[in-house]
Amino acid sequence: MPTIESLFELAIELRDSGNLDHSIGVLSKILDRYPGNESIYKVYVIRGGIYGDLGDHTLALEDFKKATHLNPKSELASLGLYIAYIELAQYEDAIHELIRYLSSYPAELYKDTLEELVNDLQHGYMAAYKEDILRLARQNGIHL
């Protein structure tokens, strides 16, 4: 029987070669066989990203929610969830996820997003979250 590592490697190779549906199948097999593995959140992150690439943002959202539930410290999972919310026009949920993550952890991947949000504030967007966005931008070294 293949190991979780060999299945994960196969799924990544399939994804990278453009065989997205087959990659999803392998990732789903990992989730079925190894549901309690400590790194299983990564499988949800990868599969969520593939669903997003395929334009199925509802399934992407489900996987990113599972990933952030399993590992709330994963910035990649949080950013994936944020993007899925944006793609589904659930802007308030997106901002709440950004605030949830950045209130506890420093930004690396989120830095570009924070810069964009600061710029959006100048154009009148997201005004209800202005104080949160500016606070998080300052905390993460974004030029205001």
C-alpha positions in Angstrom: 0.0 0.0 0.0 1.4 3.4 -0.9 2.4 5.8 1.9 0.9 9.1 2.6 4.1 10.7 1.4 4.2 8.8 -1.9 0.5 9.7 -2.5 1.1 13.3 -1.7 4.1 13.4 -4.0 2.0 11.9 -6.8 -0.8 14.4 -6.3 1.7 17.3 -6.5 3.2 15.8 -9.7 -0.2 15.4 -11.2 -1.2 19.0 -10.3 2.0 20.4 -11.7 1.6 18.5 -15.0 -2.0 19.9 -15.3 -3.9 16.8 -14.5 -6.0 18.5 -11.9 -8.9 16.1 -11.7 -6.6 13.1 -11.1 -4.7 15.1 -8.5 -8.0 15.8 -6.7 -8.7 12.1 -6.7 -5.4 11.2 -5.2 -5.7 14.0 -2.5 -9.2 12.7 -1.7 -7.8 9.2 -1.3 -5.3 10.6 1.2 -8.1 12.2 3.2 -10.0 9.0 3.2 -7.0 6.8 4.3 -5.2 9.2 6.7 -7.9 11.5 8.3 -6.0 11.8 11.6 -2.6 12.5 10.2 -1.1 15.7 11.8 -0.3 17.2 8.4 -3.6 16.5 6.8 -4.4 20.2 6.7 -1.9 20.5 3.9 -3.9 18.2 1.8 -6.9 20.4 2.2 -4.8 23.4 1.3 -3.6 21.8 -1.9 -6.9 20.5 -2.9 -8.6 23.8 -2.1 -6.1 25.5 -4.3 -6.9 23.1 -7.2 -10.6 23.6 -6.7 -9.9 27.4 -6.9 -7.9 26.9 -10.1 -10.8 25.0 -11.6 -13.2 27.8 -10.6 -15.1 25.8 -8.0 -14.7 28.3 -5.2 -17.4 26.7 -3.1 -15.4 23.5 -2.8 -12.3 25.6 -2.4 -13.9 27.4 0.5 -14.9 24.1 2.2 -11.3 22.8 2.0 -9.7 26.0 3.2 -12.2 26.2 6.1 -11.2 22.6 7.1 -7.5 23.5 6.8 -7.8 26.6 9.0 -9.8 24.7 11.5 -7.1 22.0 11.7 -4.2 24.5 11.7 -5.3 28.1 12.5 -1.6 29.2 12.2 -1.3 28.3 8.5 -1.1 31.6 6.7 -1.4 29.8 3.3 -4.7 28.1 4.5 -6.0 31.5 5.8 -5.0 33.3 2.6 -6.7 30.6 0.5 -9.9 31.0 2.6 -9.7 34.8 2.2 -9.4 34.4 -1.6 -12.2 31.9 -1.8 -14.5 34.3 0.2 -13.5 37.1 -2.2 -14.3 34.9 -5.3 -17.7 34.2 -3.8 -18.3 37.9 -3.1 -18.4 37.2 0.6 -16.3 40.3 1.4 -17.1 40.6 5.1 -16.2 37.0 5.7 -13.0 37.6 3.8 -12.1 40.6 6.0 -13.0 38.7 9.2 -10.6 35.9 8.2 -7.8 38.3 7.5 -8.4 40.0 10.8 -8.6 36.6 12.6 -5.3 35.5 11.2 -3.3 38.8 11.4 -4.5 39.6 15.0 -2.5 36.6 16.2 0.2 36.0 13.6 2.6 38.1 11.6 2.0 38.6 7.8 4.2 37.2 5.2 1.9 36.1 2.4 -0.7 38.6 3.5 1.6 41.7 3.0 0.5 42.3 -0.6 -3.2 41.9 0.5 -2.7 44.5 3.2 -1.1 46.9 0.8 -4.0 46.5 -1.6 -6.5 47.0 1.2 -4.7 50.2 2.4 -4.9 51.4 -1.2 -8.6 50.5 -1.4 -9.2 52.6 1.7 -8.0 55.6 -0.2 -10.7 54.9 -2.8 -13.5 54.6 -0.2 -13.6 50.8 -0.1 -13.8 48.8 3.1 -14.3 51.9 5.2 -16.1 49.9 7.9 -12.9 48.1 8.5 -10.5 51.1 8.2 -9.2 51.0 11.8 -8.6 47.3 11.7 -6.9 47.4 8.3 -4.6 50.3 9.3 -3.7 48.7 12.7 -2.8 45.4 11.0 -0.9 47.2 8.3 1.2 49.2 10.9 1.8 46.0 12.9 3.1 44.3 9.8 5.4 47.1 8.5 3.2 48.3 5.6 3.9 51.8 4.5 0.9 54.1 5.1 
